[in-house]
Amino acid sequence: MILRFAHFFSLLLPGTCLLLPSSQSGALLGADVLVVRHGGRYTGRFTSRNSAVPCVRIKTDEPVVLENCELRGAGDLIVAEPGARLVVRNCRGYGLTPSLDNVSRGRFLTAAAARSLRVEHNYLDHTIGILVYQWVGDGSPAQTLTVRYNRVRNIDGRYRNGDADATASFLGLNQVRGVANVDISYNEVVNEPNQCATGDVVNFYNSSGTARSPIRFHNNYIQGAYPYPATAQHYTGTGLTTDGDGVSALTTTAYVDAAHNQIVSTCNAAMNIAAGHHIRFHHNRMVTSGLLPDGQALKATYAATSIFNAYHQPATVFFGNSVDHNVIGYAKAGYAVPADSRHDLSSGNCTGCTDNEHLPNPITLATERQEWQLWQQKLRRRGVRLDAGEPPASLPPLARR
């Protein structure tokens, strides 16, 4: 998907802060919504059934930890205002039906001009994921972005009155430029057909690491990127796309290393390089049978991967990209790349795609299920625990430690 993010932060609805009481940190709105004005560690259950009011708003640049929280909201669950130094861990977030027409469910976390973000061991259900817009941290280990060990179900951009937000993603980076030590790893994202609506599951837009420390996107499992309904004929989402209309090498997406990921059952594409430079996709697994679990054919599939200059930028902006040493099996009737009814490498748009391994035909639902087994084996072998575990039997409305 080729996205433009300019409208995203209109969803922050900054005027809603006028509704919040002027008081100390931990101020509550309607006893259900938390406003953090000072650093500290917070836990509790917070709910907002108003699409315009987040469950938690961070209004301080002091270090804040949200831990063991349960969040349920019709809008954004957590909003972090500029300068935030925030850790969100062992939390469970649930998107509720929007309270307004033509508005999707909210994000688990929206952060503008953050200084430090660590989001790990959380469970996300029917939200539209995490959006990080711009960055003010210095990229040191203490001032970078970490998103790992999260379990995610059904990124859901559907409106209550029909239609959907085509930009709903598990993770979107927008103008997060030149940030070292970014780590996005061991996240499990599963989107069920006809139960949600997502665009690119992950989209890096005009965002970059550095030459010495590229954005590391590794060891993630993504299953499901579908239109709504899943058998619709048009879809522009993917598992992962590097994206952006930046017109210089400094402003476009750059320095991204995506490796050892599994991207399964994706319409349109699994992994696309649509913009940027010094982007490498390697040692990933991209598998799509082109079928729904009940055997119906998906109509919006295209090709597993591509390198294409979507914004028609000069060679000083779009260059140095590669897709190599991946394992690919992408079923698509009417193509024969590299075998009958396959479109593993996008025809005419994969210069720089080399040394990839192509799975033998046929690519079936059983082939996809095998990817899930491989993922489970990886987690067990490496001793990796995802999400927040079982929710505690009882949580206080608000506890600060």
C-alpha positions in Angstrom: 0.0 0.0 0.0 1.2 3.5 -0.8 0.1 5.7 2.1 0.1 9.3 2.9 0.0 9.9 6.6 -0.8 13.6 6.8 -4.3 13.0 8.1 -3.3 10.5 10.8 -2.9 13.0 13.6 -6.2 14.6 13.1 -7.4 11.5 14.9 -5.6 12.7 18.1 -8.3 15.3 18.5 -6.1 17.7 20.6 -9.1 19.7 21.7 -10.3 16.8 23.8 -7.6 17.7 26.4 -9.9 20.5 27.5 -12.2 17.9 29.0 -9.5 16.7 31.4 -9.4 18.0 34.9 -6.4 20.0 36.1 -4.9 18.0 38.8 -1.9 15.8 39.7 -0.6 12.8 37.9 -3.0 9.9 37.7 -6.0 12.3 37.2 -9.1 10.3 36.3 -11.8 11.3 33.8 -15.0 9.7 34.7 -13.1 7.4 37.0 -12.1 5.3 34.0 -9.6 7.4 32.0 -6.0 8.1 33.1 -4.1 11.3 32.5 -0.5 11.0 33.5 1.2 14.3 34.3 4.2 13.1 36.2 6.6 10.2 35.8 6.0 6.9 37.6 4.7 3.4 37.2 1.0 2.9 36.6 -1.3 -0.1 36.5 -5.1 -0.5 36.4 -8.2 -1.0 34.2 -9.1 2.0 32.0 -12.0 2.3 29.6 -13.3 4.9 27.2 -16.4 4.4 25.1 -15.9 7.8 23.4 -13.8 7.7 20.2 -12.5 11.2 21.0 -11.1 10.3 24.4 -8.2 7.9 24.9 -8.0 5.5 27.8 -4.6 6.9 28.8 -3.0 10.2 27.9 0.7 10.8 28.7 1.2 14.5 29.3 4.8 14.5 30.7 8.3 14.0 29.4 9.3 12.3 32.7 9.8 8.5 32.4 6.5 6.6 32.6 5.8 2.9 32.8 2.4 1.5 32.0 2.4 -2.1 33.3 -0.2 -4.8 33.8 -2.9 -2.5 32.5 -6.2 -3.6 30.8 -7.4 -1.0 28.3 -10.7 -1.0 26.4 -11.5 1.9 24.1 -13.6 3.1 21.2 -10.7 5.4 20.2 -7.0 5.4 20.9 -6.1 3.4 24.0 -2.8 5.3 24.7 -1.8 8.7 23.4 1.7 9.9 24.2 2.3 13.6 23.7 5.6 15.1 22.5 8.8 14.2 24.4 7.4 11.1 25.9 9.7 8.5 27.5 7.3 5.6 27.8 7.4 1.9 28.5 4.2 -0.1 27.9 4.5 -3.8 28.9 2.4 -6.7 30.0 -0.8 -4.8 29.0 -3.9 -6.0 27.3 -5.6 -3.7 24.8 -9.1 -4.2 23.3 -10.7 -2.0 20.6 -14.4 -1.3 21.1 -17.0 -0.3 18.5 -16.4 3.4 17.5 -18.8 5.9 19.0 -18.8 7.9 15.8 -19.5 7.2 12.2 -16.7 7.2 9.6 -14.1 6.6 12.3 -12.2 3.3 12.8 -11.3 1.7 16.1 -8.4 3.4 17.8 -4.8 2.6 18.0 -3.2 0.7 20.8 -0.6 3.5 21.0 -0.2 6.8 19.2 3.0 8.7 19.9 4.1 12.0 18.4 7.7 13.2 18.7 8.6 10.7 21.4 12.0 10.5 23.0 11.9 6.8 24.0 9.4 4.1 23.4 9.5 0.5 24.5 6.4 -1.6 23.8 6.7 -5.3 24.7 4.8 -8.3 26.0 1.4 -6.8 25.2 -1.7 -8.3 23.8 -3.7 -6.2 21.2 -7.1 -7.2 20.0 -9.2 -5.3 17.4 -7.2 -2.1 17.5 -5.4 -0.4 14.7 -2.0 -1.0 16.2 0.9 1.4 16.9 1.6 4.7 15.1 4.9 6.6 15.8 5.1 10.0 14.2 8.5 11.8 14.2 11.2 11.4 16.8 13.1 13.6 19.2 15.4 11.0 20.8 19.0 10.7 20.0 18.9 7.1 18.9 21.0 5.9 21.8 19.9 2.6 23.5 18.1 4.8 26.1 16.4 6.9 23.4 15.2 4.6 20.7 12.2 2.6 19.6 11.7 -1.0 20.7 8.6 -3.1 19.8 8.9 -6.7 20.6 7.2 -9.8 22.1 3.7 -8.6 21.4 0.8 -10.8 20.4 -1.7 -9.1 18.1 -5.1 -10.2 16.8 -7.2 -8.6 14.1 -5.9 -5.1 13.2 -9.3 -3.6 12.5 -9.9 -0.4 10.6 -13.7 -1.0 10.0 -16.1 1.8 10.7 -19.3 1.1 12.6 -21.3 2.3 9.6 -19.5 0.3 6.9 -16.3 1.0 4.9 -12.9 0.9 6.6 -9.6 2.8 7.1 -7.2 1.5 4.5 -4.2 2.7 6.6 -4.9 0.4 9.6 -1.5 -1.3 10.5 0.0 -3.2 13.4 2.9 -0.7 13.2 3.3 2.5 11.2 6.4 4.7 11.4 6.0 8.1 9.8 9.0 10.5 9.6 11.0 8.6 12.2 14.3 9.6 10.6 17.9 8.7 11.3 17.1 6.7 14.5 19.7 4.1 15.6 19.1 1.0 17.6 15.5 0.5 16.5 14.4 -3.1 17.2 11.1 -4.6 16.0 11.1 -8.3 16.8 9.2 -11.4 17.9 5.8 -9.9 17.3 3.0 -12.3 16.3 0.3 -10.7 14.2 -2.7 -12.8 13.1 -5.6 -11.2 11.1 -8.6 -13.4 10.5 -10.4 -13.1 7.2 -13.7 -11.2 7.4 -13.1 -10.4 11.1 -11.1 -7.2 10.5 -9.8 -4.8 7.9 -6.1 -3.9 7.6 -3.8 -2.1 5.1 -0.1 -2.8 5.3 0.4 -4.8 8.4 3.7 -2.9 8.8 4.5 0.4 7.0 7.7 2.4 7.2 6.9 5.8 5.7 9.8 8.3 5.2 11.5 6.7 8.1 15.1 5.4 8.5 17.7 4.0 10.7 21.4 4.8 10.1 24.1 3.3 7.9 25.7 1.8 11.0 22.5 0.9 12.7 19.6 0.2 10.3 16.1 -0.4 11.6 16.0 -4.1 12.5 12.8 -5.8 11.7 13.4 -9.5 12.5 11.8 -12.7 13.7 8.3 -11.5 13.4 5.3 -13.6 12.3 2.6 -12.0 10.2 -0.4 -14.0 9.1 -3.3 -12.4 7.1 -3.5 -9.3 5.0 -7.0 -9.2 3.4 -9.5 -6.8 2.0 -12.9 -6.6 3.6 -14.7 -8.8 2.7 -11.7 -11.1 2.2 -12.8 -12.2 -1.3 -13.0 -8.6 -2.6 -11.1 -8.1 -5.8 -9.1 -4.9 -4.9 -6.6 -4.6 -2.1 -3.4 -2.5 -1.7 -2.1 -3.8 1.6 0.9 -6.0 2.3 2.7 -7.7 5.1 5.5 -5.1 5.1 6.1 -2.1 2.8 8.8 0.5 2.8 7.1 3.6 1.7 7.2 7.4 1.5 7.2 10.4 -0.8 10.5 11.9 0.5 12.3 13.6 -2.4 15.9 13.3 -1.0 18.1 10.5 0.4 17.7 12.1 3.8 13.9 12.3 3.8 12.9 9.0 2.2 12.8 5.6 3.9 16.3 4.2 4.3 18.5 1.8 6.2 16.1 -1.0 6.9 17.1 -4.6 7.5 14.2 -7.1 7.5 15.3 -10.7 8.2 14.1 -14.0 9.5 10.4 -13.0 9.4 7.5 -15.2 8.3 4.8 -13.5 6.2 1.8 -15.8 5.5 -1.4 -15.5 3.6 -1.2 -12.0 2.3 -3.2 -10.5 -0.5 -1.5 -8.1 -2.9 2.0 -8.9 -1.6 4.0 -10.1 1.3 7.0 -7.7 1.4 7.5 -4.7 -0.9 10.2 -2.1 -1.3 8.2 0.8 -2.8 10.5 3.6 -1.7 13.9 4.3 -0.3 17.5 3.2 -0.3 19.7 0.7 1.5 16.8 -1.5 2.3 17.4 -5.3 2.4 14.8 -8.1 2.8 16.7 -11.3 3.4 16.2 -14.8 4.9 12.5 -14.3 5.3 9.7 -16.8 4.5 6.8 -15.6 2.3 4.0 -18.2 1.8 0.5 -17.6 0.4 -1.8 -20.4 -0.9 -4.3 -17.9 -2.3 -7.1 -19.7 -0.3 -9.2 -18.9 2.7 -9.4 -21.6 5.4 -12.7 -22.8 3.9 -11.1 -23.2 0.5 -12.5 -20.1 -1.2 -10.1 -18.4 -3.5 -8.7 -15.0 -2.6 -9.2 -12.6 -5.5 -6.8 -9.8 -4.6 -3.4 -11.6 -4.5 -0.6 -10.5 -6.8 3.1 -11.2 -6.1 5.1 -12.1 -3.0 7.7 -9.4 -3.3 8.9 -6.6 -5.4 11.3 -3.7 -5.7 9.5 -0.9 -7.5 10.0 2.9 -7.6 6.4 3.8 -6.7 7.1 7.5 -6.4 9.3 7.7 -9.6 12.2 9.2 -7.7 15.7 9.7 -9.2 18.5 7.3 -8.7 19.8 9.5 -5.9 16.7 8.7 -3.8 15.7 5.2 -4.8 18.7 2.9 -4.9 20.8 0.2 -3.1 17.9 -2.1 -2.4 17.8 -5.9 -2.4 15.6 -8.9 -1.8 17.8 -12.0 -1.4 18.0 -15.5 0.2 14.3 -15.7 1.0 12.1 -18.8 0.9 9.1 -18.0 -1.2 5.9 -19.8 -2.3 3.2 -17.5 -3.6 0.3 -19.0 -5.5 -1.2 -16.8 -8.3 -3.2 -18.2 -11.2 -2.2 -16.8 -14.6 1.5 -16.4 -13.8 4.5 -18.7 -14.0 7.2 -17.1 -11.9 9.0 -19.4 -11.3 6.4 -22.2 -11.9 2.8 -22.6 -13.1 0.3 -20.6 -11.0 3.0 -18.8 -9.1 4.1 -15.2 -8.8 7.0 -15.3 -6.3 8.8 -12.3 -7.8 6.8 -9.4 -9.2 7.2 -9.5 -13.0 9.3 -6.7 -14.2 9.6 -5.2 -10.7 12.2 -7.3 -9.1 15.6 -6.2 -10.3 17.7 -6.8 -7.2 15.8 -9.9 -6.2 18.5 -12.6 -6.2 19.4 -16.0 -4.7 15.9 -16.7 -3.4 14.6 -20.2 -2.8 11.3 -21.1 -4.4 9.2 -23.8 -2.7 7.9 -26.6 -4.9 4.3 -26.6 -6.1 1.6 -26.9 -4.9 1.4 -24.1 -2.3 -1.6 -25.2 -0.1 -3.3 -24.4 3.1 -1.2 -27.2 4.6 1.9 -25.3 3.5 0.7 -22.2 5.4 -0.1 -24.3 8.5 3.5 -25.6 8.4 4.7 -22.0 8.7 2.7 -21.7 12.0 4.4 -24.8 13.3 7.8 -23.5 12.4 7.0 -20.3 14.3 5.9 -22.2 17.4 9.0 -24.3 17.2 11.2 -21.1 17.0 9.6 -19.6 20.0 10.0 -22.8 22.1 13.6 -23.3 20.9 14.6 -19.8 21.9 12.5 -19.6 25.1 10.6 -16.6 23.9 7.4 -15.6 25.7 4.9 -13.4 23.9 2.2 -11.0 25.2 1.1 -10.4 28.8 0.2 -13.9 29.7 -3.1 -14.6 31.5 -4.9 -11.5 32.8 -4.8 -11.2 36.6 -8.0 -12.1 38.5 -8.3 -8.6 40.0 -6.8 -5.2 39.2 -7.4 -2.1 41.2 -8.9 0.9 39.2 -5.6 2.7 39.6 -2.3 1.8 41.3 0.8 3.8 41.1 4.1 2.3 42.3 
